[in-house]
Amino acid sequence: MAARRRASSRATATVTATDTDKSKSETPTKQEHADPPIAPPKSGLIFKLCLFFAIPYFYLLFYHYKIESELQRSILINAGLSLAGFFITQKMIPVASRYVLRRNLFGYDINKKGTPQGTIKVPESLGIVVGAVFLVLAILFQYFNFTADSNWLVEYNAALASICFMLLLGFVDDVLDVPWRVKLILPSFAALPLLMAYAGHTSIIIPKPLVPYVGLEILDLGWIYKLYMFLLAVFCTNSINIHAGLNGLEVGQTVVIASAAHAFSIYLVQPLLATSLALFSYNWYPSSVFVGDTYTYFAGMTMAVVGILGHFRFNPQTGLLTGTNDGTLVNFFLRLFGKMSEGSLCAALLVFQTCLPDI
């Protein structure tokens, strides 16, 4: 959650008009001190997460499931590209941070108001790096995917078009600060390429807890499925944007959700997981970068594609967050379990999301 503040154009014009000669001689020195380096990535945390994911990953891929050698090869190539994307993203984030700070795309951490950390300019909209690397990896992977299925390529590229569209709209939102009434309908435009190209089945799998009540495990929706796809895209995109406001929560929940995938979606999930982990290394508490709406929209649309194919009070004396009376899950946790530090609250929410499918 960031309270963004930008320099006004009027103030910039005044400085330019009165201090032109002075700024020419002092610009290099000022620029040198204007953009302090961000904190290094939290490599220890990422190593633990990678070890946590790697053990079940290799168990399922090589032992539990009987996967054809050709499909297994494609998955491993995709994993290799994703690993390269992780390191590229981690290297690009500090570079992009300097650029966004120069353009006044920064925010203050309102959950640390009243502390020294609350006065630090935190670069925003770093989700653009994750999205750009993800799209390059996903496009390059088509060269290594050994399939003659033209329908697969059509739907795959339509999915990438929707994700790219949403990434662009998210960055526009970060720059222009689009009103909420407009934010709600943005995903509907981004979902159009996928809706138009989709030619698959129109059935959905009923969640196991609901099967006894519905009486079916698989339900054919017919033409309503396209409407379902449309609404799912709107829901997924805005759900990640709404369930936010803590250091690491937006990226963390994306990592949790992306940990489950099937044969088709794993080609999109692995690059998303790798690039998101790179961003997570900078965004985990205490955050040195903000992801912006660019990332939440991008991640939400990616989750929608994979599925188809809050306010707080901060006490600077105690360093704890206190829930308010609105209906978000974050505040429900604070009211239920009491005051927590931001890092503890985010970890508790991510554990809850991890365990939720098993309940």
C-alpha positions in Angstrom: 0.0 0.0 0.0 1.5 3.3 -1.0 0.6 6.9 -0.7 2.1 8.1 -3.9 3.4 11.7 -4.2 4.6 13.2 -7.4 6.3 16.5 -8.2 3.9 19.0 -9.8 4.6 20.3 -13.3 4.0 23.8 -12.1 6.7 23.5 -9.5 9.1 22.0 -12.0 8.5 24.8 -14.4 9.3 27.4 -11.7 12.6 25.7 -10.9 13.5 25.4 -14.5 12.8 29.1 -15.2 14.7 30.5 -12.2 17.6 28.1 -11.7 18.6 27.1 -15.2 22.2 28.1 -15.0 22.6 26.8 -11.5 21.1 23.5 -12.3 23.4 22.9 -15.2 26.4 23.0 -12.9 24.9 21.1 -10.1 22.8 18.4 -11.9 25.5 15.7 -11.8 26.1 16.1 -8.1 22.4 16.2 -7.2 21.5 13.3 -9.5 24.3 11.3 -7.8 22.7 11.7 -4.4 19.0 11.8 -5.5 18.7 8.1 -6.3 20.0 6.0 -3.4 20.4 2.3 -4.1 17.5 0.1 -2.9 18.1 -2.6 -0.3 19.7 -5.8 -1.6 17.3 -8.8 -2.3 16.5 -11.1 0.6 18.3 -14.1 -0.9 18.0 -16.2 2.2 14.2 -16.1 2.1 14.1 -16.9 -1.6 16.5 -19.8 -1.2 14.2 -21.3 1.5 11.1 -20.8 -0.7 12.9 -22.4 -3.7 13.9 -25.4 -1.6 10.3 -25.7 -0.3 8.9 -25.7 -3.9 11.7 -27.8 -5.5 11.3 -30.9 -3.4 7.6 -31.6 -4.2 8.1 -30.2 -7.8 10.7 -32.9 -8.7 8.8 -35.6 -6.8 5.7 -34.9 -8.8 7.4 -34.5 -12.1 9.7 -37.5 -12.0 8.0 -40.0 -9.7 4.4 -39.4 -8.7 3.0 -38.6 -12.2 3.7 -40.8 -15.3 4.5 -37.9 -17.6 5.5 -38.6 -21.3 9.1 -37.9 -22.0 8.3 -35.2 -24.6 6.0 -33.3 -22.2 8.6 -33.7 -19.4 11.2 -32.3 -21.7 9.1 -29.3 -22.5 8.4 -28.7 -18.8 12.1 -28.8 -18.0 13.0 -26.4 -20.8 10.3 -24.1 -19.6 11.7 -24.4 -16.0 15.2 -23.5 -17.3 14.0 -20.4 -19.1 12.1 -19.5 -15.9 15.3 -19.8 -13.8 17.1 -17.5 -16.2 14.1 -15.1 -15.9 14.5 -15.1 -12.2 18.1 -13.8 -12.3 17.3 -11.3 -15.1 14.4 -9.9 -13.1 16.5 -9.7 -10.0 19.2 -7.7 -11.8 16.7 -5.4 -13.6 14.7 -4.3 -10.6 17.4 -2.1 -9.1 18.0 -0.5 -12.5 14.3 0.1 -13.1 14.0 1.5 -9.6 16.3 4.4 -10.4 14.3 5.3 -13.5 10.9 5.3 -11.8 12.3 7.4 -9.0 13.6 10.0 -11.5 10.0 10.1 -12.9 8.5 10.6 -9.4 6.9 7.2 -9.4 7.4 6.5 -5.7 5.3 6.1 -2.6 5.6 6.2 1.2 4.8 3.1 3.2 1.7 4.2 5.2 2.0 1.2 7.4 5.2 2.6 8.8 4.0 6.2 9.2 5.7 7.9 12.2 8.9 5.8 11.8 12.1 6.6 9.8 11.1 3.9 7.3 7.9 5.8 6.7 9.8 8.8 5.2 11.7 6.8 2.6 10.8 7.1 -1.0 9.9 3.6 -2.2 10.0 3.1 -6.0 6.7 2.0 -7.4 5.3 0.2 -10.4 8.2 -2.4 -10.4 5.7 -5.0 -11.7 6.5 -3.7 -15.2 9.8 -5.5 -14.9 8.2 -8.8 -14.0 5.6 -8.5 -16.7 8.2 -7.7 -19.4 10.5 -10.5 -18.5 7.5 -12.9 -18.2 6.2 -12.1 -21.7 9.7 -12.5 -23.3 10.1 -15.9 -21.7 6.6 -17.0 -22.6 7.1 -16.0 -26.2 10.6 -17.6 -26.5 9.2 -20.8 -25.1 7.1 -21.4 -28.2 10.2 -22.2 -30.1 10.9 -25.1 -27.7 7.4 -26.5 -27.4 7.3 -29.6 -29.4 3.7 -29.7 -30.6 1.9 -29.6 -33.9 -1.4 -28.5 -32.3 -2.3 -25.2 -34.0 -5.2 -24.6 -31.6 -2.7 -24.7 -28.7 -0.7 -22.0 -30.3 -3.7 -19.8 -31.0 -5.0 -20.0 -27.4 -1.5 -19.6 -26.0 -0.8 -16.4 -28.0 -4.3 -15.1 -27.2 -3.5 -15.6 -23.5 -0.3 -13.7 -23.9 -2.1 -10.9 -25.7 -4.6 -10.6 -22.8 -1.8 -10.6 -20.3 0.2 -8.0 -22.2 -2.9 -5.8 -22.6 -3.5 -5.9 -18.8 0.1 -5.2 -18.1 -0.2 -2.0 -20.2 -3.4 -1.0 -18.6 -1.9 -1.5 -15.1 1.0 0.7 -15.8 -1.3 3.4 -17.2 -3.3 3.1 -14.0 -0.1 3.7 -12.0 0.9 6.7 -14.0 -2.6 8.3 -14.4 -4.2 7.1 -11.1 -7.4 5.8 -12.8 -10.6 6.0 -10.7 -12.0 2.8 -9.2 -15.1 2.8 -11.4 -12.8 2.6 -14.5 -10.5 0.0 -12.9 -13.4 -2.4 -12.5 -14.0 -2.6 -16.3 -10.4 -2.5 -17.5 -10.0 -6.3 -17.4 -13.0 -6.7 -19.6 -11.1 -5.1 -22.5 -7.9 -7.1 -21.8 -9.9 -10.4 -21.8 -11.2 -9.9 -25.3 -8.3 -11.7 -27.2 -8.7 -14.8 -25.1 -12.5 -14.8 -25.3 -12.4 -14.5 -29.1 -9.8 -17.2 -29.6 -11.2 -19.7 -27.1 -12.5 -22.9 -28.8 -12.2 -25.4 -26.0 -14.7 -27.2 -23.8 -17.4 -25.3 -21.9 -17.4 -27.4 -18.7 -16.2 -26.6 -15.2 -15.1 -28.8 -12.3 -17.3 -28.4 -9.2 -15.2 -27.8 -6.0 -15.2 -31.0 -3.9 -16.9 -29.5 -0.9 -19.9 -28.5 -3.2 -20.2 -31.8 -5.0 -22.7 -33.3 -2.5 -25.0 -30.3 -2.8 -24.8 -30.0 -6.6 -24.8 -33.7 -7.4 -22.3 -33.3 -10.2 -18.5 -33.3 -10.4 -18.4 -31.7 -13.9 -21.0 -29.1 -15.1 -21.4 -28.1 -18.7 -22.3 -24.4 -19.0 -22.6 -24.2 -22.7 -22.6 -20.6 -24.0 -22.7 -19.3 -20.4 -19.0 -20.4 -20.1 -17.9 -17.4 -22.2 -19.7 -15.2 -19.7 -18.0 -17.1 -16.9 -14.6 -16.5 -18.5 -15.3 -12.8 -18.8 -16.4 -12.5 -15.1 -13.5 -14.6 -14.0 -11.0 -12.3 -15.7 -12.6 -9.3 -13.9 -12.7 -11.1 -10.6 -9.1 -12.4 -10.6 -7.6 -9.1 -11.7 -9.3 -7.0 -9.0 -9.1 -9.6 -6.3 -5.3 -9.5 -6.1 -5.5 -5.7 -6.3 -7.9 -5.5 -3.4 -6.3 -8.2 -1.2 -3.2 -6.0 -0.8 -1.7 -3.3 1.4 1.1 -5.3 3.2 4.7 -5.7 2.2 4.9 -8.9 0.1 1.2 -9.8 0.2 0.4 -9.1 -3.5 3.4 -11.1 -4.7 3.2 -13.7 -1.9 -0.4 -14.7 -2.8 0.5 -14.9 -6.4 3.4 -17.3 -5.6 1.0 -19.4 -3.4 -1.7 -19.6 -6.2 0.9 -20.2 -8.9 2.2 -23.3 -7.1 -0.7 -25.4 -8.4 -0.8 -26.0 -12.2 -1.6 -28.6 -14.8 0.1 -29.5 -18.1 -1.1 -26.5 -20.1 -0.9 -23.8 -17.5 2.5 -24.9 -16.1 4.0 -23.2 -19.2 2.7 -19.9 -17.9 2.9 -20.6 -14.2 6.6 -21.4 -14.1 7.8 -18.1 -15.6 5.2 -16.3 -13.4 6.5 -18.1 -10.3 10.2 -17.4 -11.1 9.8 -13.7 -11.9 7.5 -13.2 -9.0 10.0 -14.7 -6.6 12.6 -12.3 -7.9 10.2 -9.4 -7.1 9.3 -11.0 -3.8 13.0 -10.8 -2.7 12.7 -7.0 -2.9 9.0 -6.6 -1.8 9.0 -8.8 1.3 8.9 -7.0 4.6 10.5 -4.5 5.0 9.8 -3.7 1.3 12.4 -1.8 -0.7 10.1 -1.6 -3.8 6.3 -1.4 -4.5 4.8 -3.6 -7.1 2.1 -1.1 -8.2 -1.2 -1.8 -10.0 1.0 -2.9 -12.9 1.8 -6.1 -11.1 -1.6 -6.8 -9.5 -3.4 -6.5 -12.8 -0.7 -8.5 -14.6 -0.8 -11.3 -12.0 -4.5 -11.3 -11.8 -5.0 -11.6 -15.5 -2.4 -14.4 -15.6 -4.3 -16.2 -12.9 -7.5 -15.7 -14.9 -5.9 -17.1 -18.0 -4.5 -20.1 -16.1 -7.9 -20.7 -14.5 -9.7 -20.6 -17.9 -7.1 -22.7 -20.0 -7.9 -2.4 2.8 -7.0 0.1 5.2 -5.0 -0.3 8.4 -4.0 1.7 11.5 -0.3 1.7 12.3 1.1 2.4 15.8 4.6 3.7 15.5 5.3 3.1 19.2 4.5 -0.6 19.1 5.2 -1.3 15.4 2.0 -3.2 15.1 -1.1 -3.0 12.8 -4.6 -2.8 14.2 -7.7 -3.8 12.2 -10.4 -1.4 11.2 -14.1 -2.3 10.8 -14.1 -2.8 7.0 -14.7 -6.2 5.6 -11.4 -7.2 4.1 -9.7 -10.5 5.0 -6.7 -8.5 6.3 -8.7 -6.7 8.9 -10.7 -9.8 9.8 -7.4 -11.5 10.7 -6.4 -8.5 12.8 -9.7 -8.5 14.7 -9.6 -12.3 15.1 -6.0 -12.7 16.2 -5.2 -9.3 17.6 -2.4 -6.8 16.8 0.5 -8.1 14.7 3.6 -6.8 13.0 3.2 -6.3 9.2 5.6 -9.2 8.4 3.8 -11.6 10.8 0.4 -10.6 9.4 1.4 -11.1 5.8 3.0 -14.5 6.6 -0.2 -15.6 8.4 -2.4 -14.6 5.4 -0.2 -16.5 3.0 -0.2 -19.6 5.1 -4.0 -19.3 5.3 -4.3 -19.1 1.5 -2.0 -22.1 1.2 -4.1 -24.3 3.5 -7.5 -23.0 2.2 -7.8 -25.5 -0.8 -7.4 -28.4 1.6 -10.2 -27.3 4.0 
